[in-house]
Amino acid sequence: MNLYPDIYLDNVKEINMELLKKHDIRGLILDIDNTLIDYDKNILEGAKEWCNNLKRQGIKMCILSNTNKVYKVKKVADELSLEYEYFAHKPSKKGFRKAKELLKLECINIGVVGDQIFTDVLGGNRSNMKTILTKPIDQRDILITRIKRPFEKIFINKYVKKKGAQEK
């Protein structure tokens, strides 16, 4: 059970063509809550431009969310002109398989982007996809996520320490 991401960034807008080419990523599966939208459902400033820029350069993208609120996912998907799957039950592989079908790419060429280790990173790693953990864009979370954050922090700190030691 690998709980470490392949890449750890401040936010999705740090994902650029150079990074994607380096990791042979041709498609992205994007989480929405606290990755693309904040607690109040406001889209991350600049996310639309970032998304459109990558799409123009041939990067395929879709949304995979655990929320059962289809209207919330559809609103973000429509704003970004992306296909989506909701109520995905991440880290279950089923949602990742559906997203893979939407992207029409091999697992090795797909990056999973999200703010949670126990859903996005674990599910992406279990599905043999590259994982990109981002910091949450809002400090506020739903209750279940607030409960998990202290445990995720343990793995993030170990990851950062491990990566720092490798770079020296």
Contacts in CASP RR format, 6 or more apart in sequence:
PFRMAT RR
TARGET T0000
AUTHOR 0000-0000-0000
METHOD contacts of the structure
MODEL  1
MNLYPDIYLDNVKEINMELLKKHDIRGLILDIDNTLIDYDKNILEGAKEW
CNNLKRQGIKMCILSNTNKVYKVKKVADELSLEYEYFAHKPSKKGFRKAK
ELLKLECINIGVVGDQIFTDVLGGNRSNMKTILTKPIDQRDILITRIKRP
FEKIFINKYVKKKGAQEK
1 122 0 8 1.000
2 122 0 8 1.000
2 125 0 8 1.000
3 117 0 8 1.000
3 118 0 8 1.000
3 121 0 8 1.000
3 122 0 8 1.000
3 125 0 8 1.000
3 155 0 8 1.000
4 121 0 8 1.000
4 125 0 8 1.000
4 155 0 8 1.000
4 158 0 8 1.000
4 159 0 8 1.000
4 162 0 8 1.000
5 117 0 8 1.000
5 121 0 8 1.000
5 131 0 8 1.000
5 132 0 8 1.000
5 133 0 8 1.000
5 159 0 8 1.000
6 23 0 8 1.000
6 130 0 8 1.000
6 131 0 8 1.000
6 132 0 8 1.000
7 19 0 8 1.000
7 23 0 8 1.000
7 130 0 8 1.000
7 131 0 8 1.000
7 132 0 8 1.000
7 133 0 8 1.000
8 132 0 8 1.000
8 133 0 8 1.000
8 134 0 8 1.000
8 156 0 8 1.000
8 159 0 8 1.000
8 160 0 8 1.000
8 163 0 8 1.000
9 15 0 8 1.000
9 132 0 8 1.000
9 133 0 8 1.000
9 134 0 8 1.000
9 135 0 8 1.000
10 134 0 8 1.000
10 135 0 8 1.000
11 44 0 8 1.000
11 134 0 8 1.000
11 135 0 8 1.000
11 137 0 8 1.000
12 30 0 8 1.000
12 35 0 8 1.000
12 36 0 8 1.000
12 44 0 8 1.000
12 47 0 8 1.000
12 50 0 8 1.000
12 113 0 8 1.000
12 134 0 8 1.000
13 44 0 8 1.000
13 46 0 8 1.000
13 47 0 8 1.000
13 50 0 8 1.000
14 134 0 8 1.000
15 28 0 8 1.000
15 50 0 8 1.000
15 54 0 8 1.000
15 113 0 8 1.000
15 132 0 8 1.000
16 54 0 8 1.000
17 54 0 8 1.000
17 57 0 8 1.000
17 59 0 8 1.000
19 25 0 8 1.000
20 26 0 8 1.000
20 27 0 8 1.000
20 54 0 8 1.000
20 59 0 8 1.000
23 111 0 8 1.000
23 130 0 8 1.000
24 108 0 8 1.000
24 109 0 8 1.000
25 59 0 8 1.000
25 109 0 8 1.000
25 110 0 8 1.000
25 111 0 8 1.000
25 130 0 8 1.000
26 58 0 8 1.000
26 59 0 8 1.000
26 60 0 8 1.000
26 105 0 8 1.000
26 109 0 8 1.000
26 110 0 8 1.000
27 59 0 8 1.000
27 60 0 8 1.000
27 61 0 8 1.000
27 103 0 8 1.000
27 105 0 8 1.000
27 109 0 8 1.000
27 110 0 8 1.000
27 111 0 8 1.000
28 54 0 8 1.000
28 59 0 8 1.000
28 60 0 8 1.000
28 61 0 8 1.000
28 62 0 8 1.000
28 110 0 8 1.000
28 111 0 8 1.000
28 112 0 8 1.000
28 113 0 8 1.000
28 132 0 8 1.000
29 61 0 8 1.000
29 62 0 8 1.000
29 63 0 8 1.000
29 64 0 8 1.000
29 96 0 8 1.000
29 99 0 8 1.000
29 100 0 8 1.000
29 103 0 8 1.000
29 110 0 8 1.000
29 111 0 8 1.000
29 112 0 8 1.000
29 113 0 8 1.000
29 124 0 8 1.000
29 129 0 8 1.000
30 36 0 8 1.000
30 61 0 8 1.000
30 62 0 8 1.000
30 63 0 8 1.000
30 64 0 8 1.000
30 82 0 8 1.000
30 113 0 8 1.000
30 114 0 8 1.000
31 63 0 8 1.000
31 64 0 8 1.000
31 65 0 8 1.000
31 90 0 8 1.000
31 113 0 8 1.000
31 114 0 8 1.000
31 115 0 8 1.000
31 116 0 8 1.000
31 119 0 8 1.000
31 120 0 8 1.000
32 63 0 8 1.000
32 65 0 8 1.000
32 67 0 8 1.000
32 72 0 8 1.000
32 73 0 8 1.000
32 76 0 8 1.000
33 65 0 8 1.000
33 66 0 8 1.000
33 67 0 8 1.000
33 115 0 8 1.000
33 142 0 8 1.000
33 145 0 8 1.000
34 115 0 8 1.000
34 116 0 8 1.000
34 136 0 8 1.000
34 137 0 8 1.000
34 138 0 8 1.000
34 141 0 8 1.000
34 145 0 8 1.000
35 44 0 8 1.000
35 113 0 8 1.000
35 114 0 8 1.000
35 115 0 8 1.000
35 120 0 8 1.000
35 134 0 8 1.000
35 136 0 8 1.000
35 137 0 8 1.000
36 43 0 8 1.000
36 44 0 8 1.000
36 47 0 8 1.000
36 63 0 8 1.000
36 76 0 8 1.000
36 80 0 8 1.000
36 137 0 8 1.000
37 43 0 8 1.000
37 44 0 8 1.000
37 76 0 8 1.000
37 137 0 8 1.000
38 44 0 8 1.000
38 137 0 8 1.000
38 138 0 8 1.000
38 140 0 8 1.000
39 138 0 8 1.000
39 140 0 8 1.000
39 141 0 8 1.000
40 138 0 8 1.000
41 72 0 8 1.000
41 75 0 8 1.000
43 76 0 8 1.000
43 79 0 8 1.000
44 137 0 8 1.000
47 80 0 8 1.000
48 79 0 8 1.000
48 80 0 8 1.000
51 61 0 8 1.000
51 80 0 8 1.000
51 81 0 8 1.000
51 82 0 8 1.000
52 81 0 8 1.000
54 61 0 8 1.000
55 61 0 8 1.000
55 81 0 8 1.000
60 103 0 8 1.000
60 104 0 8 1.000
60 105 0 8 1.000
61 80 0 8 1.000
61 82 0 8 1.000
61 103 0 8 1.000
62 82 0 8 1.000
62 83 0 8 1.000
62 84 0 8 1.000
62 85 0 8 1.000
62 99 0 8 1.000
62 102 0 8 1.000
62 103 0 8 1.000
63 73 0 8 1.000
63 76 0 8 1.000
63 77 0 8 1.000
63 80 0 8 1.000
63 82 0 8 1.000
63 83 0 8 1.000
63 84 0 8 1.000
63 85 0 8 1.000
63 86 0 8 1.000
64 84 0 8 1.000
64 85 0 8 1.000
64 88 0 8 1.000
64 90 0 8 1.000
64 95 0 8 1.000
64 96 0 8 1.000
64 98 0 8 1.000
64 99 0 8 1.000
64 112 0 8 1.000
65 72 0 8 1.000
65 73 0 8 1.000
65 84 0 8 1.000
65 85 0 8 1.000
65 86 0 8 1.000
65 87 0 8 1.000
65 88 0 8 1.000
66 86 0 8 1.000
66 87 0 8 1.000
66 88 0 8 1.000
66 89 0 8 1.000
66 90 0 8 1.000
66 119 0 8 1.000
67 73 0 8 1.000
67 86 0 8 1.000
67 87 0 8 1.000
68 86 0 8 1.000
68 87 0 8 1.000
69 86 0 8 1.000
70 86 0 8 1.000
70 87 0 8 1.000
73 84 0 8 1.000
73 86 0 8 1.000
74 84 0 8 1.000
74 86 0 8 1.000
76 84 0 8 1.000
77 83 0 8 1.000
77 84 0 8 1.000
83 102 0 8 1.000
85 95 0 8 1.000
85 98 0 8 1.000
85 99 0 8 1.000
85 102 0 8 1.000
88 94 0 8 1.000
88 95 0 8 1.000
88 96 0 8 1.000
88 98 0 8 1.000
88 99 0 8 1.000
89 95 0 8 1.000
90 96 0 8 1.000
90 119 0 8 1.000
90 120 0 8 1.000
90 122 0 8 1.000
90 123 0 8 1.000
91 118 0 8 1.000
91 119 0 8 1.000
91 120 0 8 1.000
91 122 0 8 1.000
91 123 0 8 1.000
91 124 0 8 1.000
91 126 0 8 1.000
92 123 0 8 1.000
93 123 0 8 1.000
93 126 0 8 1.000
93 127 0 8 1.000
96 112 0 8 1.000
96 123 0 8 1.000
96 124 0 8 1.000
96 126 0 8 1.000
96 127 0 8 1.000
96 129 0 8 1.000
97 127 0 8 1.000
99 110 0 8 1.000
100 107 0 8 1.000
100 110 0 8 1.000
100 127 0 8 1.000
100 129 0 8 1.000
103 110 0 8 1.000
107 127 0 8 1.000
107 128 0 8 1.000
107 129 0 8 1.000
108 128 0 8 1.000
108 129 0 8 1.000
108 130 0 8 1.000
110 129 0 8 1.000
110 130 0 8 1.000
111 124 0 8 1.000
111 129 0 8 1.000
111 130 0 8 1.000
111 131 0 8 1.000
111 132 0 8 1.000
112 120 0 8 1.000
112 121 0 8 1.000
112 123 0 8 1.000
112 124 0 8 1.000
112 127 0 8 1.000
112 129 0 8 1.000
112 130 0 8 1.000
112 131 0 8 1.000
112 132 0 8 1.000
113 120 0 8 1.000
113 132 0 8 1.000
113 134 0 8 1.000
114 120 0 8 1.000
114 121 0 8 1.000
114 132 0 8 1.000
114 133 0 8 1.000
114 134 0 8 1.000
115 133 0 8 1.000
115 134 0 8 1.000
115 135 0 8 1.000
115 136 0 8 1.000
115 137 0 8 1.000
116 145 0 8 1.000
116 148 0 8 1.000
116 152 0 8 1.000
117 133 0 8 1.000
117 152 0 8 1.000
117 155 0 8 1.000
117 156 0 8 1.000
118 148 0 8 1.000
118 151 0 8 1.000
118 152 0 8 1.000
120 131 0 8 1.000
120 133 0 8 1.000
121 131 0 8 1.000
121 133 0 8 1.000
123 131 0 8 1.000
124 131 0 8 1.000
125 131 0 8 1.000
133 156 0 8 1.000
141 149 0 8 1.000
END
